[in-house]
Amino acid sequence: MPLADHLRELRNRLAKAMLAVVLASVVAAFFSQQLMDLLSSPVPKCPPDTSLSENTGGRCVVIAYQTMLSPFTSTVKVIMLAGLIASSPVWLYQLWAFVAPGLHRSEKKYTYWFAAIAVPLFAAGAYTAFLIMPVSVRVLISITPDVASNFLSLDDLLDFTTRMVLVFGLAFELPLLLIMLNLTGVVTGKRMAGWWRAMVMGTFVFGAVATPSTDPVGMIALAGPIIVLYFIAVGFSLLNDRRRARNNPDAQLADDEASVLDLTPEPVGALDPVPAARALPEQATGDSDGARAHRAGYDDIT
């Protein structure tokens, strides 16, 4: 396909994806209040009749807007995020339809499995984030002295919730990435098993750095499931390597390692008779030109 046709197809698929995002965002605008309540639900909010001069300590949080444009920008941000998530099947399909013609049959098969497993893993990570966020928030606000109150901007709360969901959702995809590397032959299960000490340490460090909250609850809640999924990926890779070894005994050999060859000599069978070569017409008739060519030391007229 010429380059101009590729660019035209890319333009059409991007237009369809953007249209789906816009339509989903318009529908989400009718449920903006419910979406705002859902994203702010992990925070223990103070009752509406709480006075601004009242000291709430670490019991609850007063959510407020700090600028005149904050209500509008927060609502638009939530609507666009909901539209992007709701329309994900459409723009993911458009991306797949643009890339699929250049993939082999085996690569398409792996891509189907990857897409089928990646979505539930991301949803599990997002659900885990919502489960531990109330605990994380309570741990963070518990250190507030009784003579103070917690005033939290709704923009900051939405950013905190969004980052937690994205971090947990993407982190849950790491074991799936390792499995894909094993299926394509890049990493063996034995090598992955040898990384377990570094993976456990690195996962806890990643959990401490990546989570927006600084409490140990979020770090443990993120690192624990990832470590379990990592060992599941290692077990799957070991079984896959064993299956590959049964089907191909040379699959585990390095590129510069010679395979085992059977060098036992075998008996030579009876020789097949070889018919004599056909003579050229000049040689068959024995004319003078052929005779001169033979006397000159040649077997044929050439």
C-alpha positions as CSV (number, residue, x, y, z in Angstrom):
1,M,0.0,0.0,0.0
2,P,1.4,3.4,-0.9
3,L,2.4,5.9,1.9
4,A,-0.4,8.2,1.0
5,D,-3.0,5.4,1.5
6,H,-1.5,4.6,4.9
7,L,-1.7,8.2,6.0
8,R,-5.3,8.4,4.7
9,E,-6.3,5.3,6.7
10,L,-4.6,6.6,9.8
11,R,-6.5,9.9,9.5
12,N,-9.8,8.1,9.1
13,R,-9.2,5.8,12.1
14,L,-8.1,8.7,14.3
15,A,-11.2,10.6,13.3
16,K,-13.4,7.6,14.3
17,A,-11.5,7.3,17.6
18,M,-11.9,11.0,18.4
19,L,-15.6,10.9,17.5
20,A,-16.1,8.0,19.9
21,V,-14.3,9.8,22.7
22,V,-16.4,13.0,22.1
23,L,-19.7,11.1,22.1
24,A,-18.8,9.1,25.2
25,S,-17.8,12.4,26.9
26,V,-21.1,14.0,26.0
27,V,-22.9,11.0,27.6
28,A,-20.6,11.2,30.7
29,A,-21.5,14.9,31.1
30,F,-25.0,13.9,32.2
31,F,-23.5,11.8,35.0
32,S,-20.8,14.3,36.1
33,Q,-22.1,14.6,39.6
34,Q,-22.1,10.8,40.2
35,L,-18.6,10.6,38.8
36,M,-17.4,13.3,41.1
37,D,-18.9,11.5,44.1
38,L,-17.3,8.2,43.0
39,L,-13.8,9.7,42.7
40,S,-14.1,11.5,46.0
41,S,-15.6,8.6,47.9
42,P,-12.3,7.3,49.3
43,V,-11.9,10.5,51.4
44,P,-13.8,10.7,54.7
45,K,-15.6,14.0,54.1
46,C,-16.7,16.2,57.0
47,P,-20.5,16.8,57.4
48,P,-21.9,19.8,55.4
49,D,-22.7,21.7,58.6
50,T,-19.1,21.7,59.7
51,S,-17.9,25.2,60.5
52,L,-14.7,26.5,58.9
53,S,-13.4,27.6,62.3
54,E,-14.1,24.1,63.8
55,N,-11.0,22.0,64.3
56,T,-11.6,18.6,62.8
57,G,-8.1,17.1,63.4
58,G,-7.6,13.8,61.7
59,R,-11.2,12.7,61.7
60,C,-12.4,14.1,58.3
61,V,-11.5,16.3,55.4
62,V,-13.2,19.4,54.1
63,I,-13.2,19.4,50.3
64,A,-13.3,22.8,48.7
65,Y,-12.5,24.7,45.5
66,Q,-9.7,27.2,45.7
67,T,-10.3,29.2,42.5
68,M,-13.3,30.4,40.5
69,L,-12.4,28.1,37.5
70,S,-11.8,25.0,39.6
71,P,-15.4,23.7,39.4
72,F,-15.4,24.0,35.6
73,T,-11.9,22.5,35.1
74,S,-12.5,19.7,37.5
75,T,-15.8,18.8,35.8
76,V,-14.3,18.9,32.3
77,K,-11.3,16.8,33.5
78,V,-13.6,14.1,34.9
79,I,-15.9,14.1,31.9
80,M,-13.0,13.7,29.5
81,L,-11.4,10.9,31.6
82,A,-14.7,9.0,31.7
83,G,-15.2,9.5,27.9
84,L,-11.7,8.1,27.2
85,I,-12.3,5.1,29.4
86,A,-15.8,4.4,28.1
87,S,-14.7,4.7,24.5
88,S,-11.6,2.5,24.9
89,P,-13.1,-0.5,23.0
90,V,-13.6,1.7,20.0
91,W,-10.2,3.4,19.8
92,L,-8.4,0.2,20.8
93,Y,-10.2,-1.5,17.9
94,Q,-9.2,1.3,15.5
95,L,-5.6,0.9,16.7
96,W,-5.7,-2.8,16.2
97,A,-7.3,-2.5,12.7
98,F,-4.5,-0.2,11.6
99,V,-1.7,-2.4,12.9
100,A,-3.1,-5.9,12.3
101,P,-2.4,-6.1,8.5
102,G,1.3,-6.0,9.2
103,L,1.3,-8.8,11.7
104,H,1.9,-12.5,11.2
105,R,-0.7,-15.1,12.2
106,S,1.2,-16.1,15.3
107,E,1.6,-12.5,16.3
108,K,-2.1,-11.9,15.9
109,K,-2.8,-14.9,18.1
110,Y,-0.6,-13.5,20.9
111,T,-2.2,-10.1,20.5
112,Y,-5.7,-11.5,21.0
113,W,-4.6,-13.2,24.2
114,F,-2.8,-10.1,25.4
115,A,-5.8,-7.9,24.9
116,A,-8.1,-10.5,26.5
117,I,-6.0,-10.6,29.7
118,A,-4.7,-7.0,29.8
119,V,-8.2,-5.5,30.4
120,P,-9.1,-7.7,33.4
121,L,-5.7,-7.1,34.9
122,F,-6.0,-3.4,34.6
123,A,-9.5,-3.5,36.1
124,A,-8.2,-5.6,39.0
125,G,-5.5,-3.0,39.6
126,A,-7.9,-0.1,39.5
127,Y,-10.2,-2.0,41.9
128,T,-7.3,-2.7,44.3
129,A,-6.5,1.1,44.2
130,F,-10.1,1.9,45.2
131,L,-9.9,-0.7,48.0
132,I,-6.8,0.7,49.7
133,M,-7.3,4.4,49.0
134,P,-9.7,4.9,52.0
135,V,-7.1,3.2,54.3
136,S,-4.3,5.3,52.8
137,V,-6.2,8.6,53.2
138,R,-7.1,7.8,56.8
139,V,-3.5,7.0,57.6
140,L,-2.3,10.2,56.1
141,I,-4.8,12.5,57.8
142,S,-4.5,10.7,61.2
143,I,-1.3,12.6,61.9
144,T,-3.2,15.9,61.8
145,P,-3.2,17.6,65.2
146,D,-6.5,18.3,66.9
147,V,-5.9,22.0,66.7
148,A,-5.9,21.9,62.8
149,S,-8.2,21.0,60.0
150,N,-7.7,19.3,56.7
151,F,-8.8,21.4,53.7
152,L,-8.4,19.5,50.4
153,S,-8.8,20.9,46.9
154,L,-11.1,18.8,44.7
155,D,-8.5,19.1,41.9
156,D,-5.8,17.6,44.1
157,L,-8.2,14.8,45.1
158,L,-9.1,14.0,41.5
159,D,-5.4,14.0,40.5
160,F,-4.6,11.7,43.5
161,T,-7.4,9.2,42.6
162,T,-6.5,9.2,38.9
163,R,-2.8,8.6,39.5
164,M,-3.5,5.8,42.0
165,V,-5.8,4.0,39.5
166,L,-3.3,4.4,36.6
167,V,-0.3,3.3,38.7
168,F,-2.1,0.2,40.0
169,G,-3.7,-0.7,36.7
170,L,-0.4,-0.4,34.7
171,A,1.6,-2.1,37.4
172,F,-0.6,-5.2,37.2
173,E,0.3,-5.5,33.5
174,L,4.0,-6.3,34.3
175,P,3.5,-10.1,34.7
176,L,1.7,-10.2,31.4
177,L,4.6,-8.4,29.7
178,L,7.0,-11.1,31.1
179,I,4.8,-13.8,29.8
180,M,4.7,-12.2,26.3
181,L,8.5,-12.0,26.4
182,N,8.7,-15.7,27.2
183,L,6.2,-16.7,24.5
184,T,8.3,-14.8,21.9
185,G,11.5,-16.5,23.1
186,V,13.2,-13.4,24.5
187,V,13.3,-14.5,28.2
188,T,13.3,-18.1,29.5
189,G,11.4,-19.1,32.7
190,K,14.7,-20.2,34.3
191,R,16.2,-16.8,33.9
192,M,13.0,-15.1,35.2
193,A,13.1,-17.4,38.3
194,G,16.7,-16.3,38.9
195,W,15.6,-12.7,39.1
196,W,13.2,-13.2,42.1
197,R,15.3,-11.4,44.7
198,A,15.9,-8.4,42.5
199,M,12.2,-8.4,41.5
200,V,10.9,-8.5,45.0
201,M,13.2,-5.7,46.1
202,G,12.5,-3.7,43.0
203,T,8.8,-4.1,43.3
204,F,8.7,-2.8,46.9
205,V,10.9,0.2,45.8
206,F,8.6,0.8,42.9
207,G,5.6,0.7,45.2
208,A,7.1,3.2,47.5
209,V,8.0,5.6,44.7
210,A,5.1,5.2,42.3
211,T,2.2,5.5,44.7
212,P,1.1,9.1,45.3
213,S,0.6,8.4,49.0
214,T,3.7,8.0,51.2
215,D,2.2,5.5,53.7
216,P,3.4,1.9,53.8
217,V,-0.2,0.6,53.2
218,G,-0.2,1.7,49.6
219,M,3.3,0.3,49.0
220,I,2.4,-3.1,50.4
221,A,-1.0,-3.2,48.6
222,L,0.8,-2.5,45.3
223,A,3.8,-4.7,45.8
224,G,2.1,-7.7,47.2
225,P,-0.2,-8.5,44.2
226,I,2.6,-7.8,41.7
227,I,4.9,-10.3,43.4
228,V,2.2,-12.9,43.4
229,L,1.5,-12.3,39.7
230,Y,5.2,-12.4,39.0
231,F,5.6,-15.9,40.5
232,I,2.5,-16.9,38.5
233,A,4.2,-15.6,35.3
234,V,7.4,-17.5,36.3
235,G,5.5,-20.8,36.7
236,F,3.7,-20.3,33.4
237,S,7.0,-19.6,31.7
238,L,8.7,-22.7,33.1
239,L,5.8,-24.9,31.9
240,N,5.9,-23.2,28.5
241,D,9.7,-23.8,28.3
242,R,9.1,-27.5,29.1
243,R,6.5,-27.8,26.5
244,R,8.8,-26.1,23.9
245,A,11.6,-28.4,24.8
246,R,9.4,-31.5,24.2
247,N,8.4,-30.2,20.8
248,N,11.9,-29.1,19.8
249,P,14.9,-30.6,21.7
250,D,17.2,-27.9,20.3
251,A,15.1,-25.0,21.6
252,Q,17.1,-24.4,24.7
253,L,20.5,-24.3,22.9
254,A,22.3,-21.0,22.6
255,D,23.0,-19.5,19.2
256,D,26.7,-20.4,19.3
257,E,26.2,-23.9,20.8
258,A,26.4,-26.9,18.6
259,S,23.5,-29.4,18.7
260,V,24.2,-33.1,19.4
261,L,24.8,-35.0,16.2
262,D,24.8,-38.7,15.6
263,L,28.2,-39.3,13.9
264,T,28.0,-43.1,13.8
265,P,29.0,-44.3,10.3
266,E,26.3,-46.1,8.3
267,P,26.9,-48.9,5.8
268,V,27.0,-47.9,2.2
269,G,24.5,-49.6,-0.1
270,A,25.0,-51.1,-3.5
271,L,26.1,-48.6,-6.2
272,D,23.5,-47.6,-8.7
273,P,24.5,-48.0,-12.3
274,V,25.3,-44.8,-14.1
275,P,24.3,-44.7,-17.8
276,A,26.9,-43.6,-20.3
277,A,26.7,-40.1,-21.5
278,R,25.2,-39.6,-24.9
279,A,27.7,-38.8,-27.7
280,L,27.4,-35.6,-29.8
281,P,26.3,-36.1,-33.3
282,E,29.9,-35.4,-34.6
283,Q,31.3,-38.0,-32.3
284,A,28.7,-40.5,-33.1
285,T,29.2,-40.2,-36.9
286,G,33.0,-40.0,-36.6
287,D,33.4,-37.2,-39.2
288,S,36.6,-35.5,-39.8
289,D,35.8,-32.5,-37.6
290,G,35.0,-34.7,-34.6
291,A,38.2,-36.7,-35.3
292,R,40.3,-33.6,-35.4
293,A,38.8,-32.3,-32.2
294,H,39.5,-35.7,-30.5
295,R,43.0,-35.8,-31.8
296,A,43.6,-32.3,-30.4
297,G,42.9,-33.6,-26.9
298,Y,39.1,-32.7,-26.6
299,D,36.3,-35.2,-26.1
300,D,33.7,-33.2,-28.0
301,I,33.5,-30.6,-30.6
302,T,33.9,-27.8,-28.1
